[in-house]
Amino acid sequence: MNFDLSPAAADLRDRAERFFASRILPRHPEWRAWMHAHDAGDPPFLAELKAQAQAEGLWNLALPRLAADEPGTRCTNLEFAGVAEILGRLPWASEVFNCHAPDVPNMEILQAHATPDQKRRWLRPLLNGETHSAFAMTEPDVASSDASNIATSITRDGDHYVINGRKWFASSGSRPDCSFLLLVGVTNPDAARTRRHSVVIVPTNTPGITHLRDLPTFGHLDRVSPHPEFLFENVRIPVANLLGAEGAGFAIGQGRLGPARIHHCMRAIGACEVLVALMLQRVGRRQSFGKTLSEYSNIQEWIALSRLELETSRLMVQKAAWALDRYGNKGARKEISLIKIGVARAYSYIADRAVQIFGAAGATDDTPAAAAYTGSRLLRIYDGPDEVHHRTIFRFEAEDAAQANRDLSAYLRQ
């Protein structure tokens, strides 16, 4: 396997780096001030930056299967990894390039499963950055880590489906500019375990949808991608809003999670690079008991371990991206599960050290350490908890060992 970028891909990454450094990062204080002063909506300058990014060919970089008539710059997963890392340095930077969650994985499944009319109505506005979407799968009353538990009902009534149930963590679903949800629910409760569910497109202004609340995580509301809880009571949508075939919801959902998981990990590496840089700056300037913090052996070890974990994570993500490009979602499942666990742990360890090095300041919003600390912990739950990925990895290991059928007796004392 080869992780080298082509000259064109390397140039794209370098242009993304320059755009970030010159136009996105300088606006971050302004972005924070806007978010502090307003309850909803985006800063006015965000639309300006998005237009500039699109004009410079830094648009829809995370969609390897862009059609010829779809706007954007097609990158492989491996080519996108370096760009995603740059954008992961700030919580809002990905949206400037239209490379943000949950819209990117939603666009991927619309590309793969939507009808021409659905693409015109729902996919095209997302590709143009004119709207936002959400994915409504997780439910508060069942263990949603086992997707076959999803209980929201989708019942056929003539030319319509009727939806009843509750969803939460439908991230971005309560944004004022979110126009539709991709909802997973039960269309045939008597079918086989993985054929009971379907995905339907639900406009957010459909009668019967109640926004119950936005869920705080660790006591804080996420303004970039809020996590709403919705109640669906006799919500009627046309049968034409079915995405793919009835009973294909489990497969569609699993296919969506591959890109979602790897993009989270790519961005986490960028956030970790910021933390390591800030830690180095802090320990070089801060003094305690007559010495700079950088002179203490435990601090030196923390920085060294952070670099070790970060480089290991980057290589794992590059391998997973390479496998995803080469073998697709199904063929890269083991690699995706490995990074989902490994990168989240590395991110958590590095964030914990950053909080400790910054001391009291590390627990405030004065540095990104506190947000990284909570965000890295949530990454061990989002898109499948660690335990599910442990099972996946074990299953692949056991299958590989059975196929290899190696004689290991020589390694053992008889």
C-alpha positions in Angstrom: 0.0 0.0 0.0 1.1 3.5 -0.8 0.0 6.6 1.0 1.8 9.1 -1.2 -0.3 11.8 -2.8 -0.3 12.7 -6.4 1.0 16.1 -7.3 -2.5 17.3 -7.9 -3.8 16.0 -4.5 -0.8 17.5 -2.7 -1.5 20.8 -4.3 -5.1 20.6 -3.2 -4.0 19.9 0.4 -1.6 22.9 0.3 -4.3 25.2 -1.1 -6.6 24.1 1.7 -3.9 24.8 4.2 -3.4 28.3 2.9 -7.1 29.0 2.8 -7.5 27.8 6.4 -4.5 29.9 7.6 -5.4 33.1 5.8 -9.2 33.2 5.8 -10.7 30.7 8.3 -8.4 30.8 11.4 -8.3 34.7 11.5 -12.2 34.7 11.7 -12.3 32.3 14.6 -12.6 35.0 17.3 -15.4 36.6 15.3 -17.1 33.2 15.1 -16.9 32.7 18.8 -18.3 36.1 19.5 -21.2 35.5 17.2 -22.0 32.1 18.8 -21.9 33.7 22.2 -24.3 36.5 21.3 -26.8 34.6 19.2 -29.1 31.6 19.9 -29.2 30.2 16.3 -27.9 30.7 12.8 -24.5 31.1 11.3 -22.2 34.2 11.3 -22.8 36.3 8.2 -19.3 35.8 7.0 -19.7 32.1 6.7 -21.6 32.4 3.4 -18.9 34.6 2.1 -16.2 32.1 3.0 -18.2 29.2 1.4 -18.5 31.1 -1.8 -14.8 31.7 -1.9 -14.0 28.1 -1.2 -16.3 26.9 -4.0 -14.8 29.4 -6.4 -11.3 28.1 -5.6 -12.2 24.5 -6.1 -12.2 23.6 -2.4 -15.8 22.3 -2.4 -17.4 18.8 -1.8 -13.9 17.3 -1.3 -15.2 14.3 0.7 -17.4 12.8 -2.0 -15.4 10.3 -4.1 -18.4 9.4 -6.3 -19.4 12.9 -7.5 -21.2 12.7 -10.8 -19.9 14.8 -13.7 -22.8 17.3 -13.3 -22.4 17.6 -9.5 -20.5 20.5 -8.1 -17.2 19.9 -6.3 -13.7 18.5 -6.4 -13.7 14.7 -6.3 -11.1 13.3 -3.8 -10.4 9.7 -2.8 -10.7 9.0 0.9 -6.9 8.9 1.1 -6.6 12.3 -0.6 -9.2 13.8 1.6 -7.5 12.7 4.8 -5.0 15.5 4.8 -7.6 18.1 4.1 -9.9 16.8 6.8 -7.1 16.9 9.2 -6.6 20.7 8.5 -10.3 21.4 8.8 -10.5 19.4 12.1 -8.5 22.1 13.8 -11.7 24.2 14.3 -15.2 22.9 14.9 -16.7 25.0 12.1 -14.1 24.9 9.4 -15.4 21.8 7.6 -18.6 23.6 6.7 -16.7 26.2 4.7 -15.7 23.5 2.3 -19.1 21.7 2.5 -17.3 18.7 4.0 -19.1 18.6 7.3 -21.1 16.0 9.2 -23.9 14.9 9.0 -24.4 16.3 5.5 -21.5 14.4 3.8 -22.6 10.9 4.8 -26.2 11.8 4.0 -25.1 13.0 0.6 -23.2 9.7 0.1 -26.3 7.6 0.7 -28.5 9.9 -1.4 -26.0 9.5 -4.2 -26.2 5.7 -3.9 -29.9 5.2 -3.3 -32.0 8.2 -4.3 -34.2 8.3 -7.4 -33.5 11.1 -10.0 -36.3 13.1 -8.6 -35.1 12.7 -5.0 -31.6 13.8 -6.1 -33.0 16.9 -7.7 -35.1 17.8 -4.7 -32.9 16.8 -1.7 -29.3 16.0 -2.9 -28.7 19.0 -5.2 -29.4 21.6 -2.5 -26.9 19.8 -0.1 -24.3 19.7 -2.8 -24.7 23.4 -3.4 -24.5 24.2 0.4 -28.0 25.7 0.3 -29.5 23.6 3.1 -28.7 21.1 5.9 -29.9 17.6 6.7 -29.9 15.2 9.7 -29.9 11.5 10.2 -32.6 10.3 12.6 -31.7 6.7 13.7 -30.9 6.7 17.4 -33.7 6.3 19.9 -33.9 7.0 23.7 -35.9 3.9 24.6 -33.8 1.2 23.0 -30.2 0.2 22.8 -29.5 1.7 19.4 -26.0 0.3 19.2 -27.9 -2.7 17.9 -29.6 -1.1 15.0 -32.1 -3.9 14.7 -33.6 -2.6 18.0 -34.8 0.6 16.3 -38.6 0.7 17.0 -40.0 3.9 15.3 -42.9 2.6 13.1 -43.3 3.5 9.4 -46.7 2.2 8.4 -48.1 2.2 4.8 -51.4 4.0 4.3 -52.3 4.2 0.7 -49.9 6.5 -1.0 -48.4 7.7 2.3 -46.3 6.4 5.1 -47.3 7.3 8.7 -44.4 7.7 11.2 -44.7 7.3 15.0 -41.9 7.3 17.5 -39.1 9.2 19.2 -35.6 10.0 18.0 -32.7 11.8 19.6 -29.2 12.8 18.6 -30.5 13.6 15.1 -27.5 15.9 14.9 -28.1 19.3 13.1 -31.9 18.5 12.9 -32.8 21.5 14.9 -30.7 24.0 12.9 -33.0 26.7 11.4 -31.6 25.8 7.9 -32.1 22.0 8.2 -34.8 21.1 5.7 -35.1 17.3 6.0 -34.3 14.2 8.0 -33.3 10.8 6.8 -35.2 8.6 9.2 -34.8 4.9 10.0 -37.8 3.0 11.1 -39.7 -0.3 11.0 -41.7 -1.0 7.9 -42.1 -4.7 8.3 -41.8 -6.0 12.0 -42.2 -9.6 10.9 -39.3 -9.6 8.5 -35.8 -11.0 9.2 -33.8 -9.1 11.7 -31.9 -7.0 9.2 -34.8 -6.6 6.8 -37.3 -4.9 9.1 -36.2 -1.3 8.6 -36.3 1.3 5.9 -35.1 4.8 5.4 -37.5 7.6 4.5 -37.0 11.3 3.7 -38.9 13.5 6.1 -39.2 17.3 5.5 -38.7 19.1 8.8 -41.8 21.2 8.3 -44.1 18.1 8.1 -47.0 18.3 10.6 -46.7 16.0 13.6 -43.0 16.6 14.3 -42.3 18.1 17.7 -38.9 19.3 18.6 -38.7 18.4 22.3 -35.3 19.8 23.2 -31.7 20.1 22.2 -29.6 17.7 24.2 -26.6 19.1 26.1 -23.6 16.8 26.3 -21.5 17.0 29.4 -23.6 20.1 30.3 -22.9 22.0 27.1 -25.1 22.6 24.0 -23.4 22.0 20.7 -24.2 25.1 18.5 -22.4 23.8 15.4 -24.3 20.5 15.2 -27.0 20.5 17.9 -28.4 17.1 19.0 -32.2 17.4 19.1 -34.8 15.0 20.4 -37.9 14.7 18.2 -41.4 13.2 18.7 -43.1 11.9 15.6 -46.9 11.6 16.0 -48.8 10.4 12.9 -46.3 12.1 10.6 -47.5 11.6 7.0 -45.1 11.6 4.1 -45.5 10.4 0.5 -44.4 6.9 -0.4 -42.2 8.5 -3.0 -40.0 9.6 -0.1 -38.8 6.1 0.5 -35.0 6.0 0.0 -34.0 2.8 -1.7 -36.1 -0.3 -1.2 -38.3 -1.3 1.7 -36.3 -3.4 4.1 -33.0 -1.9 3.0 -32.7 0.5 6.0 -30.2 -1.6 7.9 -27.8 -2.0 5.0 -28.2 1.7 4.0 -27.4 2.8 7.6 -24.4 0.5 7.9 -23.1 1.8 4.5 -23.5 5.4 5.7 -21.4 4.8 8.9 -18.2 3.9 7.1 -17.5 7.4 5.7 -19.0 9.1 8.8 -16.6 7.2 11.1 -13.4 7.8 9.1 -14.2 11.5 8.7 -14.6 11.9 12.4 -11.2 10.2 12.9 -9.5 12.4 10.3 -10.8 15.6 11.9 -9.8 14.3 15.4 -6.2 14.1 14.2 -6.2 17.8 13.3 -7.7 18.7 16.7 -4.9 16.6 18.3 -2.2 18.5 16.4 -3.6 21.8 17.8 -3.5 20.4 21.3 0.1 19.2 21.0 1.2 22.6 19.6 -0.6 24.4 22.4 0.9 22.1 25.1 4.4 22.7 23.8 3.8 26.5 23.8 2.4 26.3 27.3 5.2 24.2 28.9 7.9 26.4 27.3 6.5 29.6 28.8 5.0 28.5 32.2 7.2 28.3 35.3 6.6 26.3 38.5 9.0 25.9 41.4 11.8 27.7 39.6 11.7 25.7 36.4 9.7 25.8 33.2 7.3 23.0 32.9 9.2 21.6 29.9 12.1 20.8 32.2 10.0 18.2 34.1 10.4 14.6 33.0 6.7 13.8 33.3 5.8 16.7 31.0 8.4 15.5 28.4 6.9 12.1 28.6 3.4 13.4 28.0 4.5 15.3 24.9 6.4 12.3 23.6 3.5 9.9 24.2 1.1 12.3 22.5 3.2 12.4 19.4 3.5 8.6 19.4 -0.3 8.2 19.7 -0.9 10.9 17.1 1.4 9.4 14.5 0.1 5.9 15.1 -3.5 7.2 14.6 -2.6 9.0 11.4 -1.1 5.9 9.9 -4.1 3.8 10.9 -6.4 6.3 9.3 -4.4 6.4 6.1 -4.5 2.6 5.9 -8.3 2.7 6.5 -8.8 5.4 3.8 -6.7 3.3 1.4 -8.7 0.2 2.2 -12.0 2.2 1.8 -10.8 3.4 -1.6 -9.7 0.0 -2.7 -12.3 -2.4 -1.2 -15.3 -0.2 -0.4 -17.3 0.1 2.9 -17.7 -3.7 3.4 -14.1 -4.5 2.6 -12.8 -1.9 5.0 -15.0 -2.7 8.0 -12.2 -4.1 10.1 -9.9 -1.1 9.5 -12.8 1.3 10.2 -13.5 -0.4 13.5 -9.8 -0.3 14.4 -9.6 3.5 13.9 -12.9 4.1 15.6 -11.5 2.7 18.8 -7.8 3.7 18.4 -8.2 7.3 17.3 -10.9 8.0 19.9 -8.6 6.7 22.7 -5.6 8.6 21.4 -7.7 11.8 21.2 -8.9 11.2 24.7 -5.4 10.7 26.2 -4.0 13.8 24.4 -7.0 15.9 25.5 -6.6 14.7 29.1 -2.9 15.8 29.1 -3.8 19.1 27.6 -6.3 19.8 30.4 -3.7 18.9 33.0 -1.0 21.0 31.5 -3.3 24.1 31.2 -4.5 23.5 34.7 -7.5 25.6 35.7 -7.5 27.2 32.2 -7.8 23.8 30.7 -11.3 23.3 32.3 -12.6 26.6 30.8 -13.5 27.6 27.2 -10.3 29.8 27.1 -8.5 26.9 25.4 -9.8 24.0 23.1 -8.7 21.5 25.7 -12.1 21.2 27.5 -14.1 20.8 24.3 -11.6 18.2 23.1 -11.8 16.4 26.5 -15.6 16.0 26.2 -15.6 15.5 22.4 -13.1 12.7 22.5 -15.2 10.9 25.2 -18.3 11.2 23.0 -16.4 9.8 20.0 -16.2 6.5 21.9 -20.1 6.4 21.7 -21.1 8.1 18.5 -21.4 5.9 15.4 -21.2 2.8 17.4 -19.7 2.4 20.9 -16.3 0.8 21.5 -17.8 -2.5 22.5 -19.5 -3.0 19.2 -16.3 -2.4 17.3 -14.4 -4.8 19.7 -16.9 -7.5 18.6 -16.4 -6.6 14.9 -12.6 -6.8 15.1 -12.8 -10.1 17.0 -15.1 -11.6 14.4 -12.7 -10.7 11.6 -9.7 -12.0 13.6 -11.4 -15.3 14.3 -12.5 -15.6 10.6 -8.9 -14.9 9.4 -7.5 -17.4 11.8 -9.9 -20.1 10.7 -9.2 -19.5 7.1 -5.4 -19.5 7.6 -5.7 -22.8 9.6 -2.1 -22.5 10.7 -0.3 -25.2 12.7 0.9 -23.4 15.8 1.9 -26.5 17.8 5.6 -25.8 17.3 5.2 -22.6 19.4 3.9 -24.6 22.4 5.8 -26.8 24.8 4.4 -30.3 24.5 
